[in-house]
Each structure stands twice: as structure tokens, then as C-alpha cells.
Amino acid sequence: MNKLLATLIAGLFATSVYAQTQAQSTSSTGAPATSTATGMTPATSTAVTPAAGTTVVGTQSTGTSGMAGQTAGSTGNADADKDIAKANQKEAKEIAKQDEKISKATQKANEKKAKAQQKADKKIADANEKVMKADPEDKAKASAKAEKKIAEANADAHETMIKADEKAQKKIVDANADKAKAQNKAAEKTGKAMAEAHKDAAK
């Protein structure tokens, strides 16, 4: 039973990793004018993407009962059919509940990541603006300073995104575990009900 549950959880966890729908915010910096005096151009904004190897959270697809195929048709035993229908209903209700948790966790993570991207873009725009306003003789120094601020802005955004994904994934794993338990419980009750029906039919 433990191996069955572990297999179900592993399978469901695999489906819980979704393609990230990262917010694509438009860069507010535009194409800064180059300095004819120094040839320096303000550092440009780079899209903030999650660090390699990190799990991303995207659109969640609603799961369905994994035991539905077992309950199609009637056993011919009214009591057994009633028990199976009850188990099926309870399983579907639990799965819907956990799918809702997954959806909320995914949405919350994406909102946090979108805000992190917007915050980084603003810092980058401010840094580039300072470079453009700098005197010709200070362009090189201002550009170097801007690059540092942009690197820090991107790093902060990455960290926020990673934490958002991590928090969401923990909730998704827990939700999928509960779904697997509900499916396993429904399968157990269905199996027992069918066994009773067969036993009565054999009398």
C-alpha cells in the first residue's frame, strides 16, 4: 500500500510542475542615446528569468479522479453501488478542493514574480536615466555604477522569484499528496464494495 501511495504521489508531483507564465513587462528605458563625447551607452535592461535548475510555477490544470474508470457501470448490488457512488463523490470533492489550493498557490506565485519583475525594471530604468543625464566626462563612471545597480536589481528579482516558486511548490506537493490519498481511499472503498457485491452474487 505504501509503494502504491508513493507511486501515485510521484506521478502527481510530476504533473504539478508547470510551464511558467512569467509576466512580460515592457521595458520603460527605451533606447538610450549614446554619448558622442565618450561613446558610452547606458546599460540596458535584461529580462529577469529564474535561475537555472529552479522549479517554475505556471498555469495549473485541473486534475480528475484517477479511479473513475473503476466505478463505471453497476455491480448489480444496490448497497455496493451506493457505497461506490459515495466514495466516488467524496474523492471528487477532495480533488476539487486540492485543485483549488494548487490554483491559488500558482496565481499567488505568479503575482509575486510579476511584481519583482516590475520592481527590477524600475530600478534599471532609473539607473539608465542617471547615465543619460550624466555629464560627458562622467559617463563612464555613471555607466559602471548603473551596471552594478542593474546586476543587483536582477539578483533581487531572481531571489524573489525563486522563493515564490519554492513556497508554491511546497503547497502543490502537499495538495497532490492529499489528492493521491483521496484516490487511494476511494479505490479501497470501491474494491471492498465490489468484493461484497461479488460475494453476495455467489451465494
Summary of the structure (lengths in Angstrom):
residues: 203
radius of gyration: 27.3
end to end distance: 29.9
largest distance: 100.3
contacts: 605
relative contact order: 0.21
helix: 69%
strand: 1%
